[in-house]
Amino acid sequence: MKLRRILLLMIGVLTILLPLTNTKAQSTYLNYFPLVYLQEQPETNPQNRSDSLNWYQTDYLIQNPPLINWSGSHTRCDPGTTSQAFQDAVLTRINYFRAMAGVPADVTFSEESNRKAQAAAFLMSVNGALSHNPPTTWTCYSTLAHEGASSSNLFLGVYGWDAITGYMKDPGAGNDAVGHRRWILYPQTQTMGSGDIPPVSGYNASNALLVFDEHLWEPRPETRDGFVAWPPPGYVPYPVVFTRWSFSYPDADFSRSTVSMREEGKLLTISVAPVVVGFGENTLVWQIKGMDSGQNWPRPNQDTRYSISINNVIVNGQTLDFSYEVIIFDPNQ
């Protein structure tokens, strides 16, 4: 298998509301902030259905979910730690998405980043709220938690590998720019950190994914397709297809770009979100009219081909057109 790298960059804060059953809160919150960098990883080939299926089964699905073994305490203001096996499973989910997207998928967790992320996740859980700039008046406030919160995607109500999928889905009215997704897929990123708190004693579960590292401003590594799209070109299992589709290209001017999408040759009616620059790589986001950003992609009866055409993209003064095909399939068929 070849090795490759990736790129992306963002700064901002978005919030979404999702259903949550918890005695302390009635909603699940998701926030993101600046971060991203790159690293090398094994490359998968979604152009081959068998390869895509195998990658999904081995690197996305958690066949034997490891225990989190959280050692902390809300009442003692102790962020605690989580098991190595649990951290490994979260990291595998991150690198699955990166590999499928064609960016370097050899991201690792560092001890320092994990400590900051764990402290940040704990602070969000204790206070039942999200903030990238938490005030010193918050219960269990610490400088370490503040450092983690300022450089992380944040999730309240979900933790572990499910939070990673939630960031990639990026639902909600405030997440049109799919900022969380763009940080996870940022090509330059090589090191991240994850903090996780399970739901206990009436407190929310939470995740903080620290996405900024020292590679943030380094040259963009090579990516498989040149651009970074989700879903990516090739065969993609429907459970990891989300209603918001995105296409990123470094320093691209999308102000006059058009997007068309066809399902088995039939032109679909889509809505294109306003272009938001300054968050990772410049990105176009769209979805099929009638689909809600919070819903799951429907199970296809057979492999279904979607053709994407993106025209009038200005890069370094040149006009570029892009086209690619996504084949959505049922991994159980």
Solvent accessible surface area in square Angstrom, and as a share of the most:
residue,aa,sasa,rsa
1,M,172,0.77
2,K,144,0.61
3,L,113,0.56
4,R,35,0.13
5,R,108,0.40
6,I,0,0.00
7,L,12,0.06
8,L,3,0.02
9,L,38,0.19
10,M,0,0.00
11,I,89,0.45
12,G,13,0.13
13,V,74,0.43
14,L,36,0.18
15,T,61,0.35
16,I,3,0.01
17,L,115,0.57
18,L,46,0.23
19,P,126,0.79
20,L,34,0.17
21,T,136,0.79
22,N,26,0.13
23,T,123,0.71
24,K,97,0.41
25,A,15,0.12
26,Q,147,0.65
27,S,27,0.17
28,T,1,0.01
29,Y,65,0.25
30,L,0,0.00
31,N,7,0.04
32,Y,1,0.00
33,F,47,0.20
34,P,4,0.03
35,L,0,0.00
36,V,0,0.00
37,Y,3,0.01
38,L,5,0.03
39,Q,39,0.18
40,E,63,0.28
41,Q,2,0.01
42,P,62,0.39
43,E,29,0.13
44,T,4,0.02
45,N,65,0.33
46,P,1,0.00
47,Q,107,0.47
48,N,66,0.34
49,R,66,0.24
50,S,68,0.44
51,D,60,0.31
52,S,0,0.00
53,L,33,0.17
54,N,79,0.41
55,W,32,0.11
56,Y,13,0.05
57,Q,70,0.31
58,T,100,0.58
59,D,39,0.20
60,Y,22,0.08
61,L,65,0.32
62,I,40,0.20
63,Q,127,0.56
64,N,132,0.68
65,P,84,0.53
66,P,32,0.20
67,L,134,0.67
68,I,25,0.13
69,N,98,0.50
70,W,43,0.15
71,S,64,0.42
72,G,14,0.13
73,S,15,0.10
74,H,13,0.06
75,T,122,0.71
76,R,166,0.60
77,C,63,0.37
78,D,49,0.26
79,P,43,0.27
80,G,15,0.15
81,T,88,0.51
82,T,17,0.10
83,S,22,0.14
84,Q,118,0.53
85,A,56,0.43
86,F,8,0.03
87,Q,33,0.15
88,D,68,0.35
89,A,11,0.09
90,V,0,0.00
91,L,32,0.16
92,T,48,0.28
93,R,11,0.04
94,I,0,0.00
95,N,25,0.13
96,Y,0,0.00
97,F,0,0.00
98,R,0,0.00
99,A,1,0.01
100,M,0,0.00
101,A,1,0.01
102,G,2,0.02
103,V,1,0.01
104,P,0,0.00
105,A,6,0.04
106,D,34,0.18
107,V,2,0.01
108,T,64,0.37
109,F,36,0.15
110,S,36,0.23
111,E,138,0.62
112,E,104,0.47
113,S,15,0.10
114,N,23,0.12
115,R,126,0.46
116,K,43,0.18
117,A,0,0.00
118,Q,15,0.07
119,A,4,0.03
120,A,0,0.00
121,A,0,0.00
122,F,4,0.02
123,L,1,0.00
124,M,0,0.00
125,S,0,0.00
126,V,10,0.06
127,N,40,0.20
128,G,22,0.22
129,A,38,0.29
130,L,29,0.14
131,S,24,0.16
132,H,12,0.05
133,N,110,0.57
134,P,3,0.02
135,P,60,0.38
136,T,101,0.59
137,T,122,0.71
138,W,49,0.17
139,T,79,0.46
140,C,27,0.16
141,Y,66,0.25
142,S,43,0.28
143,T,93,0.54
144,L,52,0.26
145,A,1,0.01
146,H,49,0.22
147,E,73,0.33
148,G,0,0.00
149,A,0,0.00
150,S,35,0.23
151,S,23,0.15
152,S,0,0.00
153,N,0,0.00
154,L,0,0.00
155,F,2,0.01
156,L,0,0.00
157,G,12,0.12
158,V,38,0.22
159,Y,65,0.25
160,G,1,0.01
161,W,34,0.12
162,D,83,0.43
163,A,0,0.00
164,I,0,0.00
165,T,24,0.14
166,G,12,0.12
167,Y,0,0.00
168,M,0,0.00
169,K,32,0.13
170,D,0,0.00
171,P,3,0.02
172,G,16,0.16
173,A,100,0.77
174,G,35,0.33
175,N,0,0.00
176,D,52,0.27
177,A,9,0.07
178,V,0,0.00
179,G,0,0.00
180,H,0,0.00
181,R,2,0.01
182,R,5,0.02
183,W,0,0.00
184,I,0,0.00
185,L,5,0.02
186,Y,4,0.01
187,P,0,0.00
188,Q,10,0.04
189,T,0,0.00
190,Q,34,0.15
191,T,26,0.15
192,M,0,0.00
193,G,0,0.00
194,S,6,0.04
195,G,0,0.00
196,D,5,0.03
197,I,0,0.00
198,P,13,0.08
199,P,74,0.46
200,V,53,0.31
201,S,105,0.67
202,G,30,0.29
203,Y,47,0.18
204,N,0,0.00
205,A,4,0.03
206,S,0,0.00
207,N,0,0.00
208,A,0,0.00
209,L,0,0.00
210,L,10,0.05
211,V,0,0.00
212,F,42,0.17
213,D,22,0.11
214,E,135,0.61
215,H,31,0.14
216,L,21,0.10
217,W,183,0.64
218,E,72,0.32
219,P,120,0.76
220,R,63,0.23
221,P,10,0.07
222,E,128,0.58
223,T,8,0.05
224,R,46,0.17
225,D,47,0.25
226,G,31,0.29
227,F,18,0.07
228,V,6,0.04
229,A,2,0.01
230,W,1,0.00
231,P,0,0.00
232,P,1,0.00
233,P,9,0.06
234,G,0,0.00
235,Y,38,0.14
236,V,0,0.00
237,P,0,0.00
238,Y,29,0.11
239,P,50,0.31
240,V,0,0.00
241,V,2,0.01
242,F,10,0.04
243,T,1,0.00
244,R,15,0.05
245,W,1,0.00
246,S,5,0.03
247,F,0,0.00
248,S,6,0.04
249,Y,42,0.16
250,P,30,0.19
251,D,118,0.61
252,A,3,0.02
253,D,59,0.30
254,F,7,0.03
255,S,87,0.56
256,R,165,0.60
257,S,22,0.14
258,T,74,0.43
259,V,21,0.12
260,S,42,0.27
261,M,0,0.00
262,R,103,0.38
263,E,61,0.28
264,E,100,0.45
265,G,54,0.52
266,K,145,0.61
267,L,101,0.50
268,L,30,0.15
269,T,92,0.53
270,I,30,0.15
271,S,42,0.27
272,V,72,0.41
273,A,18,0.14
274,P,104,0.65
275,V,58,0.33
276,V,48,0.28
277,V,92,0.53
278,G,49,0.47
279,F,39,0.16
280,G,9,0.08
281,E,8,0.04
282,N,25,0.13
283,T,2,0.01
284,L,3,0.02
285,V,7,0.04
286,W,2,0.01
287,Q,32,0.14
288,I,25,0.13
289,K,118,0.50
290,G,84,0.81
291,M,36,0.16
292,D,88,0.46
293,S,13,0.09
294,G,33,0.32
295,Q,70,0.31
296,N,117,0.60
297,W,13,0.04
298,P,73,0.46
299,R,138,0.50
300,P,16,0.10
301,N,139,0.71
302,Q,123,0.55
303,D,51,0.26
304,T,17,0.10
305,R,101,0.37
306,Y,14,0.05
307,S,46,0.30
308,I,1,0.01
309,S,38,0.24
310,I,0,0.00
311,N,57,0.29
312,N,64,0.33
313,V,0,0.00
314,I,33,0.17
315,V,13,0.07
316,N,141,0.72
317,G,71,0.68
318,Q,120,0.53
319,T,81,0.47
320,L,56,0.28
321,D,94,0.49
322,F,33,0.14
323,S,86,0.55
324,Y,24,0.09
325,E,63,0.28
326,V,0,0.00
327,I,7,0.04
328,I,0,0.00
329,F,0,0.00
330,D,2,0.01
331,P,14,0.09
332,N,123,0.63
333,Q,116,0.52
